[in-house]
Amino acid sequence: MEQSLVLIKPDGVQRGFIGKIIARFEEAGLKLVALKMVHASQEDVDKHYALTEEWMMGVYTKAKAKTEANGEAFPYPDHKAYGGEIKRGLVEFLKSSPIVAMVVEGEMAVSAIRKLVGATEPASAAPGTIRGDFSHDTYGQSNAQKRPIRNLIHASGTVEEAKNEIGIWFTDTELHKYEHVNDRVQYDPKWFV
């Protein structure tokens, strides 16, 4: 089964959405295999938000397109300037108060979780997603206030990213193996025979 890392960010914790967010994953038939509340260290957050060209270009492209589509000028000259500013803000944001870290498991867990979470910008997230239902922050507002977007949650984007991120936040002994009713009902081919 595939695993993914999910972080409930300080805004999700402080707004009291821990239970509601976990419930969304469980209701979708996904299984929690690790869960803890932590004060993120500089080292862990720095590793989590690695400044790769791909990551910087990705956040820059999305934010620039959305800002310009709203008829506003994008205030950063290139992906490196924007990526560095975003990382600085995200590191400080994740360190600002407790976060909840979890590992969620299931068939195609990474893509299933990304669908449940919704678009990175809450104002663009579809109703029925976590971000679409519980937040309405925008790139324009966050850029104008020079702060990270308050989108409640982080979810791994790829299987490889999930493996790397799980290794940052959890040790092997913190990952639990157990039988869940969904292991049979959803995945056992002989369960309904």
MDTraj code that builds the backbone (N, CA, C; nanometers):
import mdtraj as md
import numpy as np

residues = "MET GLU GLN SER LEU VAL LEU ILE LYS PRO ASP GLY VAL GLN ARG GLY PHE ILE GLY LYS ILE ILE ALA ARG PHE GLU GLU ALA GLY LEU LYS LEU VAL ALA LEU LYS MET VAL HIS ALA SER GLN GLU ASP VAL ASP LYS HIS TYR ALA LEU THR GLU GLU TRP MET MET GLY VAL TYR THR LYS ALA LYS ALA LYS THR GLU ALA ASN GLY GLU ALA PHE PRO TYR PRO ASP HIS LYS ALA TYR GLY GLY GLU ILE LYS ARG GLY LEU VAL GLU PHE LEU LYS SER SER PRO ILE VAL ALA MET VAL VAL GLU GLY GLU MET ALA VAL SER ALA ILE ARG LYS LEU VAL GLY ALA THR GLU PRO ALA SER ALA ALA PRO GLY THR ILE ARG GLY ASP PHE SER HIS ASP THR TYR GLY GLN SER ASN ALA GLN LYS ARG PRO ILE ARG ASN LEU ILE HIS ALA SER GLY THR VAL GLU GLU ALA LYS ASN GLU ILE GLY ILE TRP PHE THR ASP THR GLU LEU HIS LYS TYR GLU HIS VAL ASN ASP ARG VAL GLN TYR ASP PRO LYS TRP PHE VAL".split()
xyz = np.array([
    [0.0830, -0.1187, 0.0000],
    [0.0000, 0.0000, 0.0000],
    [0.0874, 0.1251, 0.0000],
    [0.0393, 0.2255, -0.0664],
    [0.1093, 0.3531, -0.0758],
    [0.0908, 0.4329, 0.0538],
    [0.1945, 0.5094, 0.0879],
    [0.1873, 0.5975, 0.2044],
    [0.2149, 0.7409, 0.1631],
    [0.1584, 0.8348, 0.2401],
    [0.1803, 0.9773, 0.2147],
    [0.1950, 1.0497, 0.3473],
    [0.2743, 1.1557, 0.3452],
    [0.2858, 1.2417, 0.4631],
    [0.1817, 1.3523, 0.4547],
    [0.1187, 1.3804, 0.5668],
    [0.0268, 1.4918, 0.5790],
    [0.0679, 1.5722, 0.7011],
    [0.0777, 1.7031, 0.6857],
    [0.1031, 1.7930, 0.7987],
    [-0.0165, 1.8862, 0.8123],
    [-0.0745, 1.8912, 0.9309],
    [-0.1739, 1.9936, 0.9585],
    [-0.0955, 2.1119, 1.0114],
    [-0.0982, 2.2203, 0.9362],
    [-0.0157, 2.3372, 0.9645],
    [-0.0710, 2.4165, 1.0832],
    [0.0050, 2.5146, 1.1317],
    [-0.0402, 2.5915, 1.2484],
    [-0.1801, 2.6508, 1.2360],
    [-0.2198, 2.6943, 1.1172],
    [-0.3543, 2.7514, 1.1040],
    [-0.4619, 2.6443, 1.1208],
    [-0.4360, 2.5231, 1.0741],
    [-0.5313, 2.4131, 1.0918],
    [-0.5418, 2.3691, 1.2364],
    [-0.4269, 2.3655, 1.3062],
    [-0.4258, 2.3288, 1.4482],
    [-0.4960, 2.4367, 1.5297],
    [-0.4583, 2.5624, 1.5097],
    [-0.5126, 2.6702, 1.5913],
    [-0.6603, 2.6955, 1.5650],
    [-0.7093, 2.6586, 1.4480],
    [-0.8519, 2.6763, 1.4185],
    [-0.9342, 2.5543, 1.4600],
    [-0.8704, 2.4531, 1.5178],
    [-0.9419, 2.3379, 1.5714],
    [-0.9915, 2.2392, 1.4677],
    [-0.9174, 2.2232, 1.3566],
    [-0.9610, 2.1343, 1.2496],
    [-0.8913, 1.9981, 1.2491],
    [-0.8148, 1.9649, 1.3514],
    [-0.7411, 1.8378, 1.3520],
    [-0.8363, 1.7205, 1.3307],
    [-0.9386, 1.7115, 1.4126],
    [-1.0326, 1.5997, 1.4033],
    [-1.1065, 1.5951, 1.2714],
    [-1.1498, 1.7112, 1.2238],
    [-1.2232, 1.7153, 1.0970],
    [-1.1349, 1.6728, 0.9805],
    [-1.0090, 1.7131, 0.9826],
    [-0.9177, 1.6762, 0.8743],
    [-0.8887, 1.5264, 0.8770],
    [-0.8597, 1.4728, 0.9948],
    [-0.8344, 1.3288, 1.0058],
    [-0.9578, 1.2509, 0.9618],
    [-1.0754, 1.2977, 1.0012],
    [-1.2000, 1.2292, 0.9644],
    [-1.2167, 1.2204, 0.8134],
    [-1.1762, 1.3245, 0.7400],
    [-1.1888, 1.3216, 0.5932],
    [-1.1105, 1.2044, 0.5340],
    [-0.9906, 1.1809, 0.5860],
    [-0.9088, 1.0715, 0.5338],
    [-0.9687, 0.9363, 0.5723],
    [-1.0110, 0.9235, 0.6966],
    [-1.0682, 0.7966, 0.7413],
    [-1.1998, 0.7669, 0.6691],
    [-1.2818, 0.8679, 0.6486],
    [-1.4084, 0.8482, 0.5780],
    [-1.3870, 0.8050, 0.4338],
    [-1.2734, 0.8415, 0.3768],
    [-1.2409, 0.8018, 0.2392],
    [-1.1797, 0.6619, 0.2328],
    [-1.1655, 0.5952, 0.3478],
    [-1.1130, 0.4599, 0.3498],
    [-0.9622, 0.4516, 0.3626],
    [-0.8975, 0.5627, 0.3974],
    [-0.7522, 0.5625, 0.4183],
    [-0.7215, 0.5303, 0.5643],
    [-0.6024, 0.4811, 0.5899],
    [-0.5646, 0.4342, 0.7231],
    [-0.4496, 0.5167, 0.7781],
    [-0.4629, 0.5632, 0.9022],
    [-0.3529, 0.6313, 0.9707],
    [-0.2552, 0.5269, 1.0216],
    [-0.1268, 0.5429, 0.9880],
    [-0.0259, 0.4501, 1.0382],
    [0.0763, 0.5199, 1.1275],
    [0.0685, 0.6531, 1.1380],
    [0.1536, 0.7302, 1.2293],
    [0.0873, 0.8658, 1.2517],
    [0.0996, 0.9153, 1.3756],
    [0.0358, 1.0422, 1.4095],
    [0.1050, 1.1016, 1.5305],
    [0.1404, 1.2319, 1.5224],
    [0.1973, 1.3005, 1.6381],
    [0.1853, 1.4512, 1.6226],
    [0.1800, 1.5195, 1.7381],
    [0.1838, 1.6656, 1.7400],
    [0.3250, 1.7046, 1.7789],
    [0.3831, 1.7964, 1.7029],
    [0.5218, 1.8360, 1.7279],
    [0.5392, 1.9865, 1.7118],
    [0.6413, 2.0373, 1.7791],
    [0.6935, 2.1700, 1.7470],
    [0.8053, 2.1441, 1.6476],
    [0.7876, 2.1883, 1.5255],
    [0.8842, 2.1598, 1.4199],
    [1.0183, 2.2259, 1.4492],
    [1.1250, 2.1521, 1.4252],
    [1.2599, 2.2075, 1.4417],
    [1.3026, 2.2765, 1.3125],
    [1.3971, 2.3671, 1.3244],
    [1.4532, 2.4349, 1.2066],
    [1.5076, 2.3318, 1.1083],
    [1.5762, 2.2312, 1.1605],
    [1.6378, 2.1293, 1.0759],
    [1.5335, 2.0501, 0.9967],
    [1.4259, 2.0069, 1.0646],
    [1.3231, 1.9286, 0.9962],
    [1.2516, 2.0100, 0.8894],
    [1.2152, 2.1338, 0.9223],
    [1.1430, 2.2170, 0.8260],
    [1.2343, 2.2535, 0.7092],
    [1.3606, 2.2789, 0.7373],
    [1.4560, 2.3116, 0.6321],
    [1.4704, 2.1947, 0.5344],
    [1.4754, 2.0721, 0.5867],
    [1.4832, 1.9536, 0.5007],
    [1.3528, 1.9330, 0.4233],
    [1.2417, 1.9588, 0.4909],
    [1.1110, 1.9375, 0.4293],
    [1.0920, 2.0278, 0.3073],
    [1.1291, 2.1539, 0.3210],
    [1.1149, 2.2485, 0.2100],
    [1.2487, 2.2679, 0.1407],
    [1.2951, 2.1637, 0.0736],
    [1.4216, 2.1704, 0.0006],
    [1.4047, 2.2622, -0.1204],
    [1.5007, 2.3507, -0.1403],
    [1.4925, 2.4461, -0.2513],
    [1.5466, 2.3850, -0.3804],
    [1.4672, 2.3007, -0.4419],
    [1.5070, 2.2459, -0.5715],
    [1.4558, 2.3396, -0.6810],
    [1.5198, 2.3342, -0.7960],
    [1.4747, 2.4147, -0.9105],
    [1.3288, 2.3833, -0.9422],
    [1.2963, 2.2556, -0.9414],
    [1.1609, 2.2132, -0.9750],
    [1.0583, 2.2718, -0.8766],
    [1.0881, 2.2650, -0.7473],
    [0.9957, 2.3181, -0.6465],
    [0.9802, 2.4694, -0.6621],
    [1.0935, 2.5387, -0.6751],
    [1.0870, 2.6848, -0.6880],
    [1.0095, 2.7254, -0.8137],
    [1.0348, 2.6588, -0.9249],
    [0.9653, 2.6912, -1.0484],
    [0.8162, 2.6604, -1.0359],
    [0.7833, 2.5518, -0.9682],
    [0.6429, 2.5145, -0.9506],
    [0.5644, 2.6175, -0.8710],
    [0.6185, 2.6587, -0.7547],
    [0.5448, 2.7569, -0.6728],
    [0.5402, 2.8926, -0.7417],
    [0.6466, 2.9280, -0.8092],
    [0.6531, 3.0565, -0.8807],
    [0.5506, 3.0604, -0.9946],
    [0.5483, 2.9563, -1.0754],
    [0.4595, 2.9521, -1.1915],
    [0.3134, 2.9611, -1.1494],
    [0.2742, 2.8821, -1.0472],
    [0.1348, 2.8842, -1.0011],
    [0.0958, 3.0204, -0.9466],
    [0.1788, 3.0741, -0.8587],
    [0.1449, 3.2015, -0.7942],
    [0.1452, 3.3171, -0.8942],
    [0.2421, 3.3184, -0.9842],
    [0.2510, 3.4268, -1.0834],
    [0.1291, 3.4245, -1.1759],
    [0.0936, 3.3079, -1.2240],
    [-0.0213, 3.2963, -1.3146],
    [-0.1500, 3.3401, -1.2457],
    [-0.1678, 3.2979, -1.1226],
    [-0.2900, 3.3329, -1.0497],
    [-0.2956, 3.4830, -1.0217],
    [-0.1845, 3.5405, -0.9820],
    [-0.1786, 3.6841, -0.9530],
    [-0.2075, 3.7658, -1.0783],
    [-0.1432, 3.7305, -1.1882],
    [-0.1630, 3.8034, -1.3139],
    [-0.3039, 3.7835, -1.3697],
    [-0.3631, 3.6655, -1.3476],
    [-0.5007, 3.6415, -1.3921],
    [-0.5992, 3.7317, -1.3175],
    [-0.5608, 3.7733, -1.1983],
    [-0.6438, 3.8653, -1.1201],
    [-0.6142, 4.0118, -1.1526],
    [-0.5303, 4.0353, -1.2557],
    [-0.4998, 4.1709, -1.2988],
    [-0.3997, 4.2432, -1.2101],
    [-0.3246, 4.1680, -1.1325],
    [-0.2264, 4.2277, -1.0422],
    [-0.0852, 4.1978, -1.0926],
    [0.0083, 4.2845, -1.0575],
    [0.1485, 4.2624, -1.0941],
    [0.2113, 4.1662, -0.9936],
    [0.2885, 4.0715, -1.0442],
    [0.3558, 3.9771, -0.9551],
    [0.4836, 4.0421, -0.9040],
    [0.5035, 4.0487, -0.7710],
    [0.6123, 4.1291, -0.7151],
    [0.7517, 4.0654, -0.7138],
    [0.7677, 3.9444, -0.7682],
    [0.8983, 3.8774, -0.7630],
    [0.9548, 3.8625, -0.9034],
    [1.0845, 3.8902, -0.9224],
    [1.1429, 3.8906, -1.0571],
    [1.1618, 3.7520, -1.1189],
    [1.1851, 3.6494, -1.0353],
    [1.2082, 3.5162, -1.0901],
    [1.1774, 3.4101, -0.9860],
    [1.1883, 3.2834, -1.0281],
    [1.1521, 3.1711, -0.9417],
    [1.2445, 3.1573, -0.8205],
    [1.3709, 3.1957, -0.8354],
    [1.4630, 3.1842, -0.7223],
    [1.4297, 3.2849, -0.6123],
    [1.3992, 3.4066, -0.6522],
    [1.3627, 3.5088, -0.5534],
    [1.2343, 3.4698, -0.4820],
    [1.1350, 3.4238, -0.5594],
    [1.0075, 3.3862, -0.4998],
    [1.0227, 3.2593, -0.4156],
    [1.0914, 3.1591, -0.4691],
    [1.1116, 3.0336, -0.3952],
    [1.1818, 3.0561, -0.2620],
    [1.2856, 3.1394, -0.2614],
    [1.3568, 3.1690, -0.1371],
    [1.2690, 3.2388, -0.0354],
    [1.1880, 3.3326, -0.0833],
    [1.0967, 3.4046, 0.0058],
    [0.9892, 3.3111, 0.0604],
    [0.9367, 3.2253, -0.0234],
    [0.8348, 3.1297, 0.0203],
    [0.8937, 3.0341, 0.1236],
    [1.0121, 2.9829, 0.0961],
    [1.0729, 2.8897, 0.1916],
    [1.0945, 2.9581, 0.3262],
    [1.1477, 3.0800, 0.3257],
    [1.1716, 3.1506, 0.4510],
    [1.0414, 3.1623, 0.5304],
    [0.9361, 3.2041, 0.4628],
    [0.8077, 3.2194, 0.5295],
    [0.7505, 3.0887, 0.5793],
    [0.7614, 2.9820, 0.4983],
    [0.7087, 2.8517, 0.5382],
    [0.7833, 2.7944, 0.6585],
    [0.9144, 2.8117, 0.6595],
    [0.9940, 2.7634, 0.7731],
    [0.9489, 2.8326, 0.9012],
    [0.9377, 2.9637, 0.8962],
    [0.8937, 3.0382, 1.0158],
    [0.7506, 3.0020, 1.0540],
    [0.6644, 2.9869, 0.9545],
    [0.5242, 2.9527, 0.9804],
    [0.5131, 2.8166, 1.0489],
    [0.5793, 2.7134, 0.9937],
    [0.5690, 2.5803, 1.0537],
    [0.6316, 2.5740, 1.1923],
    [0.7257, 2.6610, 1.2208],
    [0.7891, 2.6634, 1.3532],
    [0.7093, 2.7480, 1.4534],
    [0.6080, 2.8210, 1.4077],
    [0.5401, 2.9190, 1.4931],
    [0.4523, 2.8584, 1.6014],
    [0.4024, 2.7394, 1.5826],
    [0.3202, 2.6720, 1.6837],
    [0.3146, 2.5246, 1.6486],
    [0.2521, 2.4419, 1.7319],
    [0.2503, 2.2978, 1.7027],
    [0.1841, 2.2664, 1.5686],
    [0.2322, 2.1588, 1.5101],
    [0.1711, 2.1029, 1.3898],
    [0.1392, 1.9565, 1.4190],
    [0.0521, 1.8996, 1.3400],
    [0.0221, 1.7576, 1.3511],
    [0.0780, 1.6900, 1.2271],
    [0.1627, 1.5905, 1.2489],
    [0.2224, 1.5146, 1.1392],
    [0.1610, 1.3755, 1.1389],
    [0.1303, 1.3261, 1.0200],
    [0.0732, 1.1916, 1.0113],
    [0.1161, 1.1235, 0.8824],
    [0.1130, 0.9929, 0.8874],
    [0.1342, 0.9115, 0.7688],
    [0.0026, 0.8397, 0.7432],
    [-0.0460, 0.8543, 0.6206],
    [-0.1740, 0.7977, 0.5803],
    [-0.1466, 0.6960, 0.4704],
    [-0.2142, 0.5826, 0.4787],
    [-0.1866, 0.4702, 0.3889],
    [-0.3134, 0.4250, 0.3174],
    [-0.2948, 0.3799, 0.1936],
    [-0.4058, 0.3235, 0.1178],
    [-0.3699, 0.3092, -0.0278],
    [-0.4586, 0.2492, -0.1035],
    [-0.4400, 0.2348, -0.2479],
    [-0.4332, 0.3741, -0.3105],
    [-0.3254, 0.4026, -0.3819],
    [-0.3040, 0.5330, -0.4461],
    [-0.3233, 0.6479, -0.3465],
    [-0.2666, 0.6323, -0.2286],
    [-0.2867, 0.7283, -0.1196],
    [-0.2444, 0.8698, -0.1570],
    [-0.1327, 0.8861, -0.2249],
    [-0.0831, 1.0209, -0.2566],
    [-0.1858, 1.0978, -0.3396],
    [-0.2327, 1.0388, -0.4486],
    [-0.3280, 1.1103, -0.5331],
    [-0.4643, 1.1235, -0.4656],
    [-0.5062, 1.0234, -0.3898],
    [-0.6342, 1.0318, -0.3187],
    [-0.6329, 1.1456, -0.2171],
    [-0.5232, 1.1581, -0.1451],
    [-0.5114, 1.2647, -0.0446],
    [-0.5068, 1.4011, -0.1109],
    [-0.4339, 1.4134, -0.2200],
    [-0.4275, 1.5419, -0.2908],
    [-0.5669, 1.5853, -0.3377],
    [-0.6482, 1.4908, -0.3812],
    [-0.7852, 1.5239, -0.4214],
    [-0.8664, 1.5722, -0.3015],
    [-0.8516, 1.5038, -0.1881],
    [-0.9258, 1.5426, -0.0678],
    [-0.8815, 1.6789, -0.0158],
    [-0.7528, 1.7092, -0.0279],
    [-0.6967, 1.8345, 0.0229],
    [-0.7410, 1.9533, -0.0626],
    [-0.7371, 1.9404, -0.1951],
    [-0.7765, 2.0491, -0.2841],
    [-0.6592, 2.1333, -0.3284],
    [-0.6873, 2.2321, -0.4115],
    [-0.5851, 2.3197, -0.4686],
    [-0.5054, 2.3913, -0.3601],
    [-0.3792, 2.4206, -0.3901],
    [-0.2897, 2.4878, -0.2948],
    [-0.3479, 2.6197, -0.2463],
    [-0.4074, 2.6951, -0.3366],
    [-0.4703, 2.8209, -0.2988],
    [-0.6145, 2.7908, -0.2555],
    [-0.6463, 2.8092, -0.1283],
    [-0.7802, 2.7743, -0.0816],
    [-0.8936, 2.8396, -0.1602],
    [-0.8781, 2.9644, -0.2014],
    [-0.9843, 3.0320, -0.2762],
    [-1.0121, 2.9636, -0.4099],
    [-0.9158, 2.8873, -0.4616],
    [-0.9337, 2.8149, -0.5875],
    [-0.9726, 2.6691, -0.5656],
    [-0.9711, 2.6236, -0.4413],
    [-1.0017, 2.4835, -0.4108],
    [-1.1515, 2.4574, -0.4235],
    [-1.1842, 2.3421, -0.4765],
    [-1.3246, 2.3061, -0.4976],
    [-1.3978, 2.2847, -0.3650],
    [-1.5255, 2.3193, -0.3613],
    [-1.6064, 2.2848, -0.2442],
    [-1.6022, 2.1334, -0.2235],
    [-1.6014, 2.0922, -0.0991],
    [-1.5916, 1.9504, -0.0680],
    [-1.4503, 1.9058, -0.0371],
    [-1.3503, 1.9894, -0.0727],
    [-1.2121, 1.9594, -0.0352],
    [-1.1835, 2.0251, 0.0999],
    [-1.0781, 1.9814, 0.1649],
    [-1.0424, 2.0379, 0.2955],
    [-1.0161, 2.1875, 0.2831],
    [-0.9327, 2.2260, 0.1880],
    [-0.9017, 2.3688, 0.1718],
    [-1.0231, 2.4472, 0.1229],
    [-1.1005, 2.3894, 0.0333],
    [-1.2173, 2.4569, -0.0196],
    [-1.3251, 2.4808, 0.0853],
    [-1.3350, 2.3904, 0.1820],
    [-1.4372, 2.4023, 0.2859],
    [-1.3942, 2.4858, 0.4059],
    [-1.2642, 2.4865, 0.4375],
    [-1.2216, 2.5453, 0.5641],
    [-1.1339, 2.6695, 0.5529],
    [-1.1023, 2.7143, 0.4307],
    [-1.0182, 2.8322, 0.4162],
    [-1.0574, 2.9082, 0.2899],
    [-1.0151, 3.0323, 0.2813],
    [-1.0410, 3.1123, 0.1613],
    [-0.9252, 3.2062, 0.1292],
    [-0.8058, 3.1765, 0.1809],
    [-0.6890, 3.2611, 0.1576],
    [-0.6534, 3.2608, 0.0087],
    [-0.5836, 3.3658, -0.0355],
    [-0.5440, 3.3786, -0.1751],
    [-0.3945, 3.4077, -0.1868],
    [-0.3394, 3.3782, -0.3054],
    [-0.2006, 3.4155, -0.3313],
    [-0.1843, 3.5666, -0.3230],
    [-0.2795, 3.6400, -0.3771],
    [-0.2714, 3.7860, -0.3748],
    [-0.2624, 3.8402, -0.2335],
    [-0.3480, 3.7913, -0.1455],
    [-0.3470, 3.8374, -0.0064],
    [-0.2175, 3.7980, 0.0645],
    [-0.1760, 3.6727, 0.0470],
    [-0.0542, 3.6284, 0.1151],
    [0.0693, 3.7012, 0.0625],
    [0.0759, 3.7239, -0.0695],
    [0.1893, 3.7987, -0.1244],
    [0.1875, 3.9437, -0.0779],
    [0.0694, 4.0054, -0.0738],
    [0.0591, 4.1446, -0.0292],
    [0.1024, 4.1594, 0.1171],
    [0.0741, 4.0582, 0.1970],
    [0.1116, 4.0611, 0.3390],
    [0.2481, 3.9987, 0.3641],
    [0.3134, 3.9539, 0.2571],
    [0.4469, 3.8924, 0.2657],
    [0.4503, 3.7785, 0.3685],
    [0.3587, 3.6852, 0.3499],
    [0.3480, 3.5693, 0.4383],
    [0.3101, 3.4476, 0.3549],
    [0.3324, 3.3277, 0.4083],
    [0.2902, 3.2075, 0.3355],
    [0.1374, 3.1995, 0.3282],
    [0.0904, 3.1307, 0.2283],
    [-0.0523, 3.1106, 0.2166],
    [-0.0988, 3.0209, 0.3315],
    [-0.2096, 3.0562, 0.3909],
    [-0.2637, 2.9797, 0.5042],
    [-0.3646, 2.8807, 0.4481],
    [-0.3133, 2.7626, 0.4151],
    [-0.3957, 2.6620, 0.3489],
    [-0.4130, 2.5344, 0.4296],
    [-0.3892, 2.5430, 0.5599],
    [-0.4237, 2.4414, 0.6588],
    [-0.3401, 2.3151, 0.6603],
    [-0.2903, 2.2733, 0.5445],
    [-0.2412, 2.1361, 0.5361],
    [-0.1346, 2.1214, 0.4275],
    [-0.0425, 2.0312, 0.4506],
    [0.0534, 1.9900, 0.3477],
    [0.0281, 1.8434, 0.3194],
    [0.0324, 1.8047, 0.1936],
    [0.0229, 1.6643, 0.1545],
    [0.1277, 1.6375, 0.0478],
    [0.1979, 1.5283, 0.0606],
    [0.3012, 1.4919, -0.0364],
    [0.2455, 1.4921, -0.1778],
    [0.3288, 1.5377, -0.2730],
    [0.2845, 1.5495, -0.4113],
    [0.3096, 1.4273, -0.4975],
    [0.4081, 1.3467, -0.4602],
    [0.4412, 1.2266, -0.5360],
    [0.4792, 1.1154, -0.4382],
    [0.4840, 0.9935, -0.4871],
    [0.5230, 0.8799, -0.4030],
    [0.6664, 0.8985, -0.3536],
    [0.7550, 0.9426, -0.4419],
    [0.8950, 0.9654, -0.4030],
    [0.9059, 1.0751, -0.2974],
    [0.8344, 1.1848, -0.3184],
    [0.8320, 1.2940, -0.2206],
    [0.7794, 1.2434, -0.0866],
    [0.6763, 1.1607, -0.0895],
    [0.6199, 1.1055, 0.0339],
    [0.7248, 1.0249, 0.1110],
    [0.7981, 0.9407, 0.0412],
    [0.9017, 0.8593, 0.1077],
    [1.0052, 0.9487, 0.1751],
    [1.0501, 1.0512, 0.1039],
    [1.1490, 1.1430, 0.1607],
    [1.0934, 1.2182, 0.2808],
    [0.9707, 1.2692, 0.2672],
    [0.9113, 1.3485, 0.3755],
    [0.8798, 1.2640, 0.4982],
    [0.8322, 1.1420, 0.4781],
    [0.8057, 1.0537, 0.5919],
    [0.9345, 1.0316, 0.6699],
    [1.0462, 1.0138, 0.5999],
    [1.1757, 0.9945, 0.6655],
    [1.2230, 1.1152, 0.7455],
    [1.1756, 1.2338, 0.7108],
    [1.2112, 1.3549, 0.7868],
    [1.1340, 1.3604, 0.9179],
    [1.0063, 1.3266, 0.9142],
    [0.9179, 1.3486, 1.0283],
    [0.8978, 1.2266, 1.1178],
    [0.9287, 1.1051, 1.0671],
    [0.9029, 0.9837, 1.1440],
    [1.0193, 0.8863, 1.1349],
    [1.0425, 0.8143, 1.2442],
    [1.1373, 0.7031, 1.2423],
    [1.0598, 0.5780, 1.2023],
    [1.1321, 0.4736, 1.1629],
    [1.0661, 0.3485, 1.1243],
    [0.9820, 0.2920, 1.2379],
    [1.0267, 0.3077, 1.3623],
    [0.9518, 0.2523, 1.4757],
    [0.8226, 0.3297, 1.5047],
    [0.8092, 0.4482, 1.4490],
    [0.6857, 0.5256, 1.4684],
    [0.5783, 0.4920, 1.3651],
    [0.6144, 0.4134, 1.2642],
    [0.5188, 0.3710, 1.1625],
    [0.4606, 0.2368, 1.2054],
    [0.3286, 0.2305, 1.2165],
    [0.2626, 0.1116, 1.2720],
    [0.1959, 0.0286, 1.1635],
    [0.2076, -0.1028, 1.1814],
    [0.1390, -0.1978, 1.0943],
    [0.0293, -0.2621, 1.1781],
    [-0.0921, -0.2588, 1.1267],
    [-0.2041, -0.3221, 1.1955],
    [-0.3143, -0.3476, 1.0945],
    [-0.4030, -0.4403, 1.1298],
    [-0.5141, -0.4691, 1.0398],
    [-0.6296, -0.3746, 1.0696],
    [-0.6779, -0.3150, 0.9666],
    [-0.7919, -0.2236, 0.9729],
    [-0.9058, -0.2908, 0.8964],
    [-1.0284, -0.2678, 0.9361],
    [-1.1414, -0.3300, 0.8670],
    [-1.1373, -0.3023, 0.7163],
    [-1.0902, -0.1850, 0.6766],
    [-1.0829, -0.1532, 0.5342],
    [-0.9816, -0.2386, 0.4602],
    [-0.8826, -0.2926, 0.5319],
    [-0.7876, -0.3818, 0.4666],
    [-0.8609, -0.5005, 0.4049],
    [-0.9670, -0.5445, 0.4717],
    [-1.0456, -0.6566, 0.4187],
    [-1.1573, -0.6078, 0.3269],
    [-1.2386, -0.5163, 0.3769],
    [-1.3576, -0.4737, 0.3020],
    [-1.3210, -0.4113, 0.1681],
    [-1.2173, -0.3292, 0.1646],
    [-1.1808, -0.2627, 0.0393],
    [-1.0838, -0.3421, -0.0472],
    [-0.9950, -0.4206, 0.0144],
    [-0.8849, -0.4763, -0.0629],
    [-0.8780, -0.6294, -0.0690],
    [-0.9493, -0.7014, 0.0159],
    [-0.9446, -0.8478, 0.0143],
    [-1.0383, -0.8987, -0.0963],
    [-0.9825, -0.9628, -0.2003],
    [-1.0668, -1.0058, -0.3128],
    [-1.1691, -1.1138, -0.2750],
    [-1.1498, -1.1810, -0.1627],
    [-1.2411, -1.2886, -0.1223],
    [-1.3376, -1.2462, -0.0129],
    [-1.3329, -1.1224, 0.0275],
    [-1.4144, -1.0777, 0.1418],
    [-1.5640, -1.0951, 0.1171],
    [-1.6117, -1.0647, -0.0008],
    [-1.7549, -1.0724, -0.0290],
    [-1.7935, -1.2002, -0.1037],
    [-1.7055, -1.2990, -0.1026],
    [-1.7347, -1.4259, -0.1727],
    [-1.8074, -1.5197, -0.0803],
])
top = md.Topology()
chain = top.add_chain()
for i, resn in enumerate(residues, 1):
    res = top.add_residue(resn, chain, resSeq=i)
    for name in ("N", "CA", "C"):
        top.add_atom(name, md.element.get_by_symbol(name[0]), res)
traj = md.Trajectory(xyz[None], top)
